[in-house]
Amino acid sequence: MASVRGPASCRHRAEREGEPRTGLTAQGEPGPQKAPEEGMERGNRRNSGHAAETGKGRQLRGLGYPRSISPRFHPSQQGERVLDSKSRTGTKRERTAATGSYDVMRQSAVLADLRAKIARIEGVCARHEVIPFEIDAIDSRLPGGGLATGALHEIAGSPELADDASATIFLAGILARTEGPVFWCLRWRDLFAPALHLAGLHPDRLIHVEAGSDTNVLLAMEECLRHPGLAGVVGEVAKYTTTASKRLQLAAETSGVPAFLFRRASKTGPAVEGSAAVTRWRITASPSEDLGIPSLGRPRWRVDLERVRGGNPHQWILEGCDATGRIALPAALVDRPAAQEDRQAAA
């Protein structure tokens, strides 16, 4: 029959094995407790044994480091890492100076890009070539020193037939100084080619597009402007909308071909509709020079630059185009002091 040992038997067995008694005695009195150091030592041994199974990180955590310090890096290792980073990239002041210079360079690049975009929108940049008039008094008033290619320009005369004819020859002279074919879009074919030839625009370079209406003229112009390599595209209309002018301006910028909107029989005065044209010109006939004999002098025009992006309006009295399409200032205006001296000497 198996015997059951009581608390006393367990106590005597613990004494024989040399272990201190714990808990309560047989009389209910508290027995001796474990020393704090002994408990910590056992905890460290238990954690060390667990760290041997799970890796070095758990072992460091078991050694009693504070939880605020990452067990992956020893404090001495962290100090070495900071020193290494300083030795590689310099001091904090040097790193701050390098970062500041990089930010300044980046801001400068961003500002330069924004200025270029604004100039491109305003049409004052030299993205495309220009067609100079070779007259300083006019070219100095135009951004880039001439008429910008890859842009829309508006030219008008007046209800008078002589003014519309002067504007036509003025436009033909501009195109005569370029190279390549010219598309001239109009409602019906009433253009006198020999007169254009006298202004320097050869009929072999001219391609007429008879559209029949202002809407079709604008559509034909937009289609022609999609093809680079042309000397220019002209469209004769009575009126057009702001949206149509924006479409023509965008098409001209894309291909680099100059576009000219010729407003036939346009009334003088401020334009009612807005326009995306870079320049707006008005050409009217002016009395020619009196030669003193029964003969005709070189035609003269009053040229009004009514609007220009990036410039101020101005007006001139100019002599008409010659056989090469070039215009000129009257001699009395070019050398005004000499002309006054001649008149005084003659008196």
CORQUIKA-V616333 format. One record per residue. N is the residue number from 1. PHI is phi in radians with two decimals (NA if undefined). OMEGA is omega as a letter, one per 30 degrees, with the letter a starting at -180 (999 if undefined). Layout:
n->N phi->PHI omega->OMEGA
n->N phi->PHI omega->OMEGA
This chain:
n->1 phi->NA omega->a
n->2 phi->-1.27 omega->a
n->3 phi->-1.69 omega->a
n->4 phi->-1.88 omega->l
n->5 phi->-1.52 omega->l
n->6 phi->-1.59 omega->l
n->7 phi->-1.07 omega->a
n->8 phi->-1.12 omega->l
n->9 phi->-1.08 omega->l
n->10 phi->-1.12 omega->a
n->11 phi->-1.18 omega->l
n->12 phi->-1.10 omega->l
n->13 phi->-1.11 omega->l
n->14 phi->-1.14 omega->l
n->15 phi->-1.16 omega->l
n->16 phi->-1.14 omega->a
n->17 phi->-1.38 omega->l
n->18 phi->1.47 omega->l
n->19 phi->-1.70 omega->l
n->20 phi->-1.19 omega->a
n->21 phi->-1.38 omega->l
n->22 phi->-2.26 omega->l
n->23 phi->1.39 omega->a
n->24 phi->-1.80 omega->l
n->25 phi->-1.42 omega->l
n->26 phi->-1.11 omega->l
n->27 phi->-1.45 omega->l
n->28 phi->1.57 omega->a
n->29 phi->-1.50 omega->l
n->30 phi->-1.20 omega->l
n->31 phi->-1.56 omega->a
n->32 phi->-1.18 omega->a
n->33 phi->-1.70 omega->l
n->34 phi->-1.29 omega->l
n->35 phi->-1.22 omega->l
n->36 phi->-1.04 omega->a
n->37 phi->-1.10 omega->a
n->38 phi->-1.14 omega->l
n->39 phi->-1.19 omega->l
n->40 phi->-1.17 omega->a
n->41 phi->-1.12 omega->l
n->42 phi->-1.14 omega->l
n->43 phi->-1.12 omega->l
n->44 phi->-1.17 omega->l
n->45 phi->-1.14 omega->a
n->46 phi->-1.18 omega->l
n->47 phi->-1.18 omega->l
n->48 phi->-1.14 omega->l
n->49 phi->-1.16 omega->l
n->50 phi->-1.22 omega->l
n->51 phi->-1.16 omega->l
n->52 phi->-1.09 omega->l
n->53 phi->-1.53 omega->a
n->54 phi->-1.77 omega->l
n->55 phi->2.15 omega->a
n->56 phi->-1.20 omega->a
n->57 phi->-1.08 omega->l
n->58 phi->-1.15 omega->l
n->59 phi->-1.12 omega->l
n->60 phi->-1.12 omega->l
n->61 phi->-1.15 omega->l
n->62 phi->-1.33 omega->a
n->63 phi->-1.33 omega->l
n->64 phi->1.69 omega->l
n->65 phi->-1.22 omega->l
n->66 phi->-1.10 omega->a
n->67 phi->-1.19 omega->a
n->68 phi->-1.21 omega->l
n->69 phi->-1.67 omega->a
n->70 phi->-1.16 omega->a
n->71 phi->-1.23 omega->a
n->72 phi->-1.39 omega->a
n->73 phi->-2.27 omega->l
n->74 phi->-1.27 omega->l
n->75 phi->-0.93 omega->l
n->76 phi->-1.16 omega->l
n->77 phi->-1.17 omega->l
n->78 phi->-1.09 omega->l
n->79 phi->-1.10 omega->l
n->80 phi->-1.12 omega->a
n->81 phi->-1.15 omega->l
n->82 phi->-1.13 omega->l
n->83 phi->-1.10 omega->l
n->84 phi->-1.12 omega->a
n->85 phi->-1.14 omega->l
n->86 phi->-1.19 omega->a
n->87 phi->-1.17 omega->a
n->88 phi->-1.41 omega->a
n->89 phi->-1.92 omega->l
n->90 phi->1.62 omega->a
n->91 phi->-1.31 omega->a
n->92 phi->-1.12 omega->l
n->93 phi->-1.15 omega->l
n->94 phi->-1.14 omega->l
n->95 phi->-1.12 omega->l
n->96 phi->-1.13 omega->l
n->97 phi->-1.13 omega->l
n->98 phi->-1.12 omega->l
n->99 phi->-1.15 omega->l
n->100 phi->-1.12 omega->l
n->101 phi->-1.14 omega->l
n->102 phi->-1.14 omega->l
n->103 phi->-1.12 omega->l
n->104 phi->-1.12 omega->l
n->105 phi->-1.10 omega->l
n->106 phi->-1.15 omega->l
n->107 phi->-1.11 omega->l
n->108 phi->-1.10 omega->l
n->109 phi->-1.13 omega->l
n->110 phi->-1.14 omega->l
n->111 phi->-1.12 omega->l
n->112 phi->-1.11 omega->l
n->113 phi->-1.15 omega->l
n->114 phi->-1.14 omega->l
n->115 phi->-1.09 omega->l
n->116 phi->-1.14 omega->l
n->117 phi->-1.16 omega->l
n->118 phi->-1.12 omega->l
n->119 phi->-1.13 omega->l
n->120 phi->-1.18 omega->l
n->121 phi->-1.19 omega->a
n->122 phi->-1.33 omega->l
n->123 phi->1.35 omega->a
n->124 phi->-1.85 omega->a
n->125 phi->-1.69 omega->a
n->126 phi->-1.62 omega->l
n->127 phi->-1.23 omega->l
n->128 phi->-2.04 omega->l
n->129 phi->-1.29 omega->l
n->130 phi->-2.16 omega->l
n->131 phi->-1.89 omega->a
n->132 phi->-1.35 omega->l
n->133 phi->-1.48 omega->a
n->134 phi->1.09 omega->l
n->135 phi->-2.25 omega->a
n->136 phi->-1.05 omega->a
n->137 phi->-1.11 omega->l
n->138 phi->-1.69 omega->a
n->139 phi->-1.10 omega->l
n->140 phi->-1.20 omega->l
n->141 phi->-1.54 omega->a
n->142 phi->-1.92 omega->l
n->143 phi->-1.09 omega->a
n->144 phi->1.53 omega->l
n->145 phi->1.42 omega->l
n->146 phi->2.89 omega->l
n->147 phi->-1.29 omega->a
n->148 phi->-1.31 omega->l
n->149 phi->-1.37 omega->a
n->150 phi->1.23 omega->a
n->151 phi->-2.61 omega->l
n->152 phi->-1.74 omega->l
n->153 phi->-2.22 omega->a
n->154 phi->-1.93 omega->l
n->155 phi->-2.23 omega->a
n->156 phi->-2.44 omega->l
n->157 phi->-1.96 omega->l
n->158 phi->-2.80 omega->l
n->159 phi->-1.07 omega->l
n->160 phi->-1.30 omega->a
n->161 phi->-1.10 omega->a
n->162 phi->-1.13 omega->l
n->163 phi->-1.25 omega->l
n->164 phi->-1.10 omega->l
n->165 phi->-1.14 omega->l
n->166 phi->-1.11 omega->l
n->167 phi->-1.12 omega->l
n->168 phi->-1.14 omega->l
n->169 phi->-1.19 omega->l
n->170 phi->-1.04 omega->l
n->171 phi->-1.19 omega->l
n->172 phi->-1.10 omega->l
n->173 phi->-1.13 omega->l
n->174 phi->-1.11 omega->a
n->175 phi->-1.24 omega->l
n->176 phi->-1.17 omega->l
n->177 phi->-1.54 omega->l
n->178 phi->-1.96 omega->l
n->179 phi->-2.17 omega->l
n->180 phi->2.06 omega->l
n->181 phi->-1.28 omega->a
n->182 phi->-2.14 omega->l
n->183 phi->-1.75 omega->a
n->184 phi->-2.03 omega->a
n->185 phi->-1.70 omega->a
n->186 phi->-2.61 omega->a
n->187 phi->-1.25 omega->l
n->188 phi->-2.46 omega->a
n->189 phi->-1.48 omega->l
n->190 phi->-2.17 omega->a
n->191 phi->-1.59 omega->a
n->192 phi->-1.63 omega->a
n->193 phi->-1.10 omega->l
n->194 phi->-1.02 omega->l
n->195 phi->-1.18 omega->l
n->196 phi->-1.17 omega->l
n->197 phi->-1.14 omega->l
n->198 phi->-1.14 omega->l
n->199 phi->-1.56 omega->l
n->200 phi->1.77 omega->l
n->201 phi->-1.64 omega->a
n->202 phi->-1.24 omega->a
n->203 phi->-1.08 omega->l
n->204 phi->-1.20 omega->l
n->205 phi->-1.54 omega->a
n->206 phi->-1.72 omega->l
n->207 phi->-2.15 omega->a
n->208 phi->-1.54 omega->l
n->209 phi->-2.16 omega->l
n->210 phi->-1.60 omega->a
n->211 phi->-1.64 omega->l
n->212 phi->1.73 omega->a
n->213 phi->-2.71 omega->l
n->214 phi->-1.10 omega->l
n->215 phi->-1.08 omega->l
n->216 phi->-1.20 omega->l
n->217 phi->-1.12 omega->l
n->218 phi->-1.13 omega->l
n->219 phi->-1.13 omega->l
n->220 phi->-1.13 omega->l
n->221 phi->-1.07 omega->a
n->222 phi->-1.09 omega->l
n->223 phi->-1.18 omega->l
n->224 phi->-1.18 omega->a
n->225 phi->-1.23 omega->l
n->226 phi->-1.37 omega->a
n->227 phi->-1.91 omega->l
n->228 phi->-1.25 omega->l
n->229 phi->1.72 omega->l
n->230 phi->-1.48 omega->l
n->231 phi->-1.30 omega->l
n->232 phi->3.00 omega->l
n->233 phi->-2.25 omega->a
n->234 phi->-2.01 omega->l
n->235 phi->-2.33 omega->l
n->236 phi->-1.71 omega->a
n->237 phi->-2.40 omega->l
n->238 phi->-1.52 omega->l
n->239 phi->-2.77 omega->l
n->240 phi->-2.72 omega->a
n->241 phi->-1.67 omega->l
n->242 phi->-1.14 omega->l
n->243 phi->-1.08 omega->l
n->244 phi->-1.11 omega->l
n->245 phi->-1.16 omega->l
n->246 phi->-1.14 omega->l
n->247 phi->-1.11 omega->l
n->248 phi->-1.18 omega->l
n->249 phi->-1.11 omega->l
n->250 phi->-1.14 omega->l
n->251 phi->-1.12 omega->l
n->252 phi->-1.18 omega->l
n->253 phi->-1.11 omega->a
n->254 phi->-1.21 omega->a
n->255 phi->-1.59 omega->a
n->256 phi->1.40 omega->a
n->257 phi->-1.66 omega->l
n->258 phi->-1.25 omega->l
n->259 phi->-2.05 omega->a
n->260 phi->-2.25 omega->l
n->261 phi->-1.75 omega->a
n->262 phi->-1.77 omega->a
n->263 phi->-1.56 omega->a
n->264 phi->-1.31 omega->l
n->265 phi->0.90 omega->a
n->266 phi->-1.39 omega->l
n->267 phi->-1.32 omega->l
n->268 phi->-1.27 omega->a
n->269 phi->2.17 omega->l
n->270 phi->-1.14 omega->a
n->271 phi->-1.23 omega->l
n->272 phi->-1.36 omega->a
n->273 phi->-1.52 omega->l
n->274 phi->-1.28 omega->a
n->275 phi->-2.55 omega->l
n->276 phi->-1.63 omega->a
n->277 phi->-1.15 omega->l
n->278 phi->-1.26 omega->l
n->279 phi->-2.29 omega->l
n->280 phi->-2.32 omega->a
n->281 phi->-2.08 omega->l
n->282 phi->-2.30 omega->a
n->283 phi->-2.00 omega->l
n->284 phi->-2.31 omega->a
n->285 phi->-1.27 omega->l
n->286 phi->-2.33 omega->l
n->287 phi->-1.02 omega->l
n->288 phi->-1.40 omega->a
n->289 phi->-1.23 omega->l
n->290 phi->-1.42 omega->a
n->291 phi->-1.47 omega->a
n->292 phi->1.46 omega->l
n->293 phi->-2.31 omega->l
n->294 phi->-1.24 omega->a
n->295 phi->-2.77 omega->a
n->296 phi->-1.83 omega->l
n->297 phi->-1.52 omega->l
n->298 phi->-1.17 omega->a
n->299 phi->-1.04 omega->l
n->300 phi->-2.20 omega->l
n->301 phi->-2.23 omega->l
n->302 phi->-1.73 omega->a
n->303 phi->-1.83 omega->l
n->304 phi->-1.92 omega->l
n->305 phi->-1.57 omega->a
n->306 phi->-1.37 omega->a
n->307 phi->-2.71 omega->l
n->308 phi->-2.67 omega->l
n->309 phi->-1.29 omega->l
n->310 phi->1.37 omega->a
n->311 phi->-2.65 omega->a
n->312 phi->-2.03 omega->l
n->313 phi->-1.11 omega->a
n->314 phi->-2.80 omega->l
n->315 phi->-2.47 omega->a
n->316 phi->-2.45 omega->l
n->317 phi->-1.84 omega->a
n->318 phi->-2.16 omega->l
n->319 phi->-1.54 omega->a
n->320 phi->-1.12 omega->a
n->321 phi->-1.16 omega->l
n->322 phi->-1.64 omega->a
n->323 phi->-1.22 omega->l
n->324 phi->-1.82 omega->l
n->325 phi->1.48 omega->a
n->326 phi->-1.68 omega->l
n->327 phi->-1.77 omega->a
n->328 phi->-2.66 omega->l
n->329 phi->-1.39 omega->l
n->330 phi->-1.00 omega->a
n->331 phi->-1.06 omega->l
n->332 phi->-1.14 omega->l
n->333 phi->-1.51 omega->a
n->334 phi->-1.25 omega->a
n->335 phi->-2.19 omega->a
n->336 phi->-1.13 omega->l
n->337 phi->-1.07 omega->l
n->338 phi->-1.12 omega->l
n->339 phi->-1.13 omega->l
n->340 phi->-1.16 omega->l
n->341 phi->-1.12 omega->l
n->342 phi->-1.10 omega->a
n->343 phi->-1.19 omega->l
n->344 phi->-1.17 omega->l
n->345 phi->-1.17 omega->l
n->346 phi->-1.21 omega->l
n->347 phi->-1.27 omega->999
